[in-house]
Amino acid sequence: MGKKSSDPADVAGAAKIEAKANREAAAAEMYANKANQFNYLGGVEWTPTYEKDPVTGTTVTRWTQENSLSPNAQAAVDPMMQQIADRAEMANALTGRIYDEMGEAPDFDQFGEATVAPAFGEYNQITGREDYVDAPVRGDYQDAAVRGDYREFEFDDSNRQSVEDAYYNKEASRLDSRYGNEATEMEVNLRSKGLRPGDQAYDSAMASFGSTKNDAYEQARYNAIIGGGEESDRAYDQQFGVVDYFNQQVDSTYGQDVDAISRLDSQTDQTYNQELAAAEYANQQIDQTYNQGIGETEYANQLMDSDYDMRLGETEAANALRDKKIEEYISKRGFSLAEQDNLSPLNDLTTLAGLITGQGVGLAKWPELMTSRLPNSKL
């Protein structure tokens, strides 16, 4: 079988017993904290009275605190109370002045409206830079000069043999006539002397004549060769001079072409450099104009800043002067009221009441509290 639950009557009785014990403990603690205190300045006494709680019907303890001052302390407090009374009387005497000063509603319209801060104008905008002048394009250079082909020298000596033959034939023709006549004369002369072919003298004379004749023809052959060589040399010089002159003309023409192309290319460079210098100068002028515009715009904006700061300063100075006048007006208007507040004994009464009642502070703290909170007091 299960355990039986507790009797409700027993539970209620236990609660009442516990509540009674708690009240008795609280009463004992309260009684212990209500110790009477006394020193040379006075004392604090606690007196209990017993009353019935209208709600619960139980008897409760009500404690009454009674503060008392010693004769010395009372002698110190009495002048303070007199000072407080005197100050209260002086404060009341100021009420008429306060009505005079504050009887009418304050007139702030006399100070006018506060000056509105000046509006700041828009800054001048920097103008855009003009487009730069494009760099010039250099003209095409002339094609390089082409040297003409040289003429190769090939000596034509084909006429030498005919020249030699002509020289020899001419000499041989003369020799033929000469030695033909001499042979006839020698034959007649030898025969006139009785000499006939086969004779030693005859044969010797004819042999000598033949040898001389052969030498003459050989000399003619040699002279023909020499003449043909001289003619060949002359022909060589002539042919070489023609080829050399032709090649010199090729060189001269090439040199003239090179000079002409060089002059044309120099003119191309000169024209390009002039156009480049003109473009650079134009762009420098664009930069100068742009920078000058920037400087003028910045200077104009600085003037705007300076003017705005000056007008703002004037506005702030005017408003500061207005505020100062209003402050002085309020100060004069509430001067007597402020004096009355300074003379009001309410703070001193509160402080003194705290000292007399102790404010929960032990009596040992009274001298310190009285001298700190009432500096004009004397103990």
SVG drawing of the C-alpha trace seen along z (x, -y; Angstrom):
<svg xmlns="http://www.w3.org/2000/svg" viewBox="-7 -96 145 98">
<polyline fill="none" stroke="black" stroke-width="0.4" points="0.0,0.0 1.2,-3.5 2.3,-6.1 -0.5,-8.3 -0.2,-12.1 0.4,-14.6 -2.6,-16.1 -3.4,-19.6 -3.9,-20.7 -0.4,-19.6 1.0,-21.5 -0.7,-24.8 0.3,-24.4 3.9,-24.0 3.8,-27.1 2.4,-29.2 5.1,-27.9 7.8,-28.8 6.3,-32.2 6.2,-32.9 9.8,-31.9 10.8,-34.2 9.0,-37.1 10.7,-36.6 14.1,-36.3 13.5,-39.6 12.3,-41.3 15.4,-40.1 17.6,-41.4 15.7,-44.7 16.1,-45.1 19.8,-44.4 20.2,-47.1 18.4,-49.8 21.0,-50.4 20.9,-53.8 24.0,-56.0 25.3,-58.9 28.5,-61.1 29.4,-64.7 27.4,-66.1 24.1,-64.4 22.5,-61.1 20.0,-58.9 17.4,-56.9 15.0,-54.2 11.7,-53.7 9.5,-50.7 5.7,-50.8 3.4,-47.8 0.5,-48.0 -1.8,-45.6 -1.4,-45.1 -4.8,-46.0 -4.2,-43.5 -3.0,-40.4 -4.3,-41.3 -0.9,-40.4 1.0,-42.6 3.9,-44.4 6.7,-46.6 7.1,-50.2 10.3,-52.0 10.6,-55.8 13.9,-57.5 14.6,-60.5 17.6,-62.7 18.9,-65.1 21.8,-67.6 24.1,-68.2 24.2,-71.8 27.4,-72.5 26.0,-71.1 22.8,-73.0 24.8,-76.2 26.5,-75.6 23.3,-74.9 21.4,-77.9 23.6,-80.5 23.4,-78.4 19.6,-78.5 19.8,-82.2 22.0,-82.5 19.6,-80.5 16.7,-82.7 18.7,-85.8 19.5,-84.5 15.9,-83.5 14.8,-87.0 17.4,-88.5 16.2,-86.1 12.6,-87.1 13.6,-90.8 14.8,-90.1 11.4,-89.0 10.4,-92.5 13.5,-92.9 12.8,-89.5 9.3,-90.6 10.7,-93.8 13.3,-91.9 11.1,-89.0 7.6,-90.4 7.3,-90.6 8.0,-87.8 11.5,-87.9 11.9,-89.9 14.3,-88.1 13.0,-89.8 15.2,-92.8 18.2,-90.7 16.9,-89.9 17.3,-86.6 20.6,-84.8 22.6,-85.5 22.4,-82.7 25.7,-81.3 26.5,-82.5 25.9,-80.1 29.0,-78.8 29.1,-79.4 30.1,-76.8 33.8,-76.5 35.0,-77.5 35.6,-74.4 39.0,-73.8 38.6,-73.9 39.6,-70.9 42.9,-70.8 42.8,-71.3 43.8,-68.3 47.4,-68.0 48.7,-68.6 49.6,-65.2 53.2,-64.6 54.1,-65.0 54.8,-62.0 58.3,-62.0 58.2,-61.8 59.6,-58.9 63.3,-58.9 64.5,-58.7 65.6,-55.3 69.3,-54.8 71.2,-55.8 72.1,-52.9 75.6,-53.0 75.6,-52.3 77.4,-49.3 81.1,-49.8 82.4,-49.0 84.9,-46.3 88.1,-47.1 88.9,-44.5 91.9,-45.6 91.3,-45.0 94.7,-44.4 93.4,-42.8 94.9,-45.6 98.5,-45.1 99.4,-42.6 98.0,-44.7 99.8,-47.7 103.1,-45.7 102.5,-44.4 101.8,-47.9 105.0,-49.2 107.0,-46.3 105.5,-46.4 106.2,-50.1 109.8,-49.6 110.2,-46.5 108.8,-48.3 111.5,-51.0 114.2,-48.3 113.0,-46.4 113.5,-49.4 116.8,-50.2 118.4,-46.8 116.9,-46.0 118.8,-49.0 121.9,-48.2 121.9,-44.6 121.8,-45.6 124.5,-48.2 126.7,-45.6 126.1,-43.0 127.2,-45.5 130.1,-46.6 131.3,-43.1 130.9,-42.0 132.7,-45.1 135.6,-43.9 135.3,-40.6 133.9,-38.7 131.3,-36.1 129.2,-34.0 131.4,-31.3 134.3,-33.6 135.4,-34.0 135.4,-37.7 132.0,-37.7 130.5,-35.3 132.0,-37.1 130.7,-40.4 127.3,-39.1 127.2,-37.2 128.2,-40.4 125.5,-42.3 122.9,-39.6 123.9,-39.7 123.5,-43.5 120.2,-43.2 119.0,-40.6 120.0,-42.7 118.1,-45.6 114.9,-43.5 115.4,-42.1 115.8,-45.7 112.6,-46.5 110.8,-43.6 112.1,-44.8 111.1,-48.3 107.6,-47.1 107.3,-45.2 108.3,-48.3 105.9,-50.4 103.1,-47.9 103.9,-47.9 103.8,-51.7 100.5,-51.7 99.2,-49.0 100.2,-51.1 98.5,-54.1 95.4,-52.0 95.6,-50.6 95.8,-54.1 93.0,-55.3 90.7,-52.3 91.5,-52.4 90.9,-56.2 87.4,-55.7 86.5,-53.0 88.0,-54.9 86.2,-58.1 82.9,-56.1 83.5,-54.6 84.4,-58.0 81.1,-59.3 79.3,-56.4 81.0,-57.4 80.2,-61.1 76.6,-60.4 76.3,-58.1 77.9,-60.8 75.5,-63.4 72.6,-61.0 73.9,-60.4 74.3,-64.1 70.8,-64.9 69.2,-62.1 71.1,-63.3 69.8,-66.8 66.3,-65.6 66.5,-63.4 68.1,-66.4 65.1,-68.5 62.8,-65.7 64.5,-65.7 64.5,-69.5 60.8,-69.7 60.0,-66.9 62.1,-68.6 60.4,-72.0 57.0,-70.4 57.9,-68.5 59.2,-71.7 56.0,-73.5 53.9,-70.7 56.0,-70.7 55.7,-74.5 51.9,-74.3 51.6,-71.6 53.7,-73.7 51.4,-76.6 48.4,-74.3 50.1,-73.2 50.9,-76.8 47.3,-77.9 45.9,-75.0 48.2,-75.5 47.5,-79.2 43.8,-78.4 44.4,-76.1 46.2,-78.8 43.5,-81.4 40.8,-78.9 42.6,-78.0 43.2,-81.6 39.5,-82.4 38.5,-79.5 41.0,-80.7 39.4,-84.1 36.0,-82.4 37.3,-80.5 38.8,-83.7 35.6,-85.7 33.5,-82.8 35.7,-82.5 35.5,-86.3 31.7,-86.3 31.5,-83.2 33.7,-84.8 31.6,-88.0 28.5,-85.8 30.0,-83.9 31.2,-87.1 27.7,-88.6 26.1,-85.5 28.7,-85.4 27.9,-89.0 24.2,-88.3 24.7,-85.2 26.8,-87.3 24.1,-90.0 21.4,-87.3 23.6,-85.8 24.1,-89.1 20.3,-89.8 19.5,-86.5 22.1,-87.0 20.8,-90.5 17.2,-89.2 17.9,-86.4 20.6,-88.1 18.3,-88.7 16.8,-85.3 20.3,-83.8 21.2,-85.8 18.0,-84.6 19.0,-81.0 22.4,-81.6 20.8,-83.0 18.2,-80.3 18.6,-78.3 17.0,-75.1 20.4,-73.4 21.7,-74.4 18.4,-73.3 18.7,-69.9 22.3,-69.6 21.5,-70.6 18.6,-68.3 20.8,-65.4 23.3,-66.2 20.6,-66.4 18.9,-63.2 22.3,-61.5 21.3,-60.3 22.1,-56.8 25.7,-57.9 27.1,-57.3 27.4,-60.2 31.2,-59.9 30.9,-61.3 29.0,-64.5 32.0,-66.8 33.4,-66.0 30.1,-66.3 29.2,-69.6 32.5,-71.2 32.5,-69.9 28.8,-70.7 28.5,-73.9 31.8,-75.7 30.6,-78.8 29.6,-76.8 31.7,-76.9 31.8,-74.2"/>
</svg>
